[in-house]
Amino acid sequence: MPSKTYIQSLNSGDFRLSIRCEIVSWIVYLSRNFDSYLSYLAINYMDRFLSVHSKLDNKPWILKLVAIACISIALKMRKTEFSVSDLMQDGGFIFDSVTIGRIEMLILGALDWRMRSANPFCFVNYFISFFKFNDKPSIQALKNRATEIIFKAQHDIKLLEFKPSVISASALLCSVSELFPIQFPSFRNAICSCSYVNKEDLLQCYDLIQDVAMDGYDSVMAVAASSSCTPANVLDLHCFSSSISGSQSNQMAETENNAGQNQKHMESKD
């Protein structure tokens, strides 16, 4: 999860809010041809990275570079074949592979190589077991609607403070209230009785996520019957982590300088 100070800064209208919105827009745009889980993972990396690098320069090309690096890492984690050059050309800009690699290493170092994020999708099957449905169509309908809500919830900064498990439970409750309203009270009591869930946080998150869910009921994605968990972690790749053990601020400055020169060179050609 992102740090509390980062979340507080976003809620207070800090300049990082505009930075986040810009990077999120680029991530969503550049990853639109992939499944939605990819953009969710990339945005998670971005939020956690900005939690550490609070003084990221608000230059458009730097924000685009961070978006590309987050997508590239997410694609590797999901073991998806891709070409970074295709992503860059699609966005109307280009950076050399060395520059992108440096930013990727910077992000990996800032996140301590913890890339297997525990996201809300990991908890859907657990919480849905509290709902005593016997027919598979009803269960699938709940999963599909909860998945849509979770994707939408990531864009609301108010929900960043809640644990992934709480978001998952709230999204399922919201789905039940829409699809099976008569059974909602019993399902709410069942989840609230779970010893792993803070009831106060759950109800607060549910109130917020209802607003997100009702903001357009159209499907935001074609829900695929794919794995809900992110790929294996890369914590064991210690041989790479040593390359980012130096001063990250110096590395960022050097990377920005090189990327800036490349961008100016491309602009001069235009």
Phi, psi and omega in degrees: 000153174295160180289158180294323180296322178296314180297319179297321180294324178293316181292337180270002179082022178303157182301338180294340178296317179292325177296315180299314181300320182294313181293319179301318180300317180291320179298312180298319182291312185287337181257013186295339180271000178251176179288158187292338178297330181296310180295325178298316181293317181297320179292324176299315178299317182298314181298317180290327177291316179293337176297328182270315181263080183284345184251037178294131181295134183273050176264135184307318184289332177290318180295322177295322180295318177296319179299314180298316181296318179295319178294318181300316179295317180297321178296320179293321179295326179270005177054047181257133177287134182199169176232119180299325180299324178294320178297317182292317180296325179295329181269356178079024177212170182210139175229152180285159185297328180295316180297315179297319179299321180295318179294321177300315180294325178296316179294315179300318179294318180296329181266008180055030178062022177267085187260348179271081185290136173278099184258169183303332181296333181293341186254356185300311183296326179296310183288331180289343177291342177285343181265117186276066176267140179258339183260134182296323179302321180292318179297316181295323179297319177295316179298316182298313181291320178298322179297317177301315182295319180298318178299316181291326184295334183295335182276349180266114185295338180294337184266357181293337184281348183268146179295150179306321181295322180291320177297318179298312180297320180294320179296321178291321177297320179296321178296318179295318181298331179277316189267326182224065186301327182295326183269000184302311182305317182291324179290320178298317179296323181296315181288322179296335180280351180294128184292343181271355185248132174279115186300319181296315178297320182298312182292325178293317179294321180298319179298319180288320185287339175298318179296321179295317183294323184278352179281072182089116184266357180294148180296133179268358181195162171268104188295122181264149178275068182243174180298140182268353182258151179285160184296177182301151183282174180237029182294336183277357182274061184294336183295334180273328185296335181295336183285350178244020183281348179283194180291118182288330180293321178294321180295319180295318180297317180295317180296317180298320181297313180295316181294323179296320178295320178296318181294318179296324180296317179295320180294323180293328177292322180295000000 
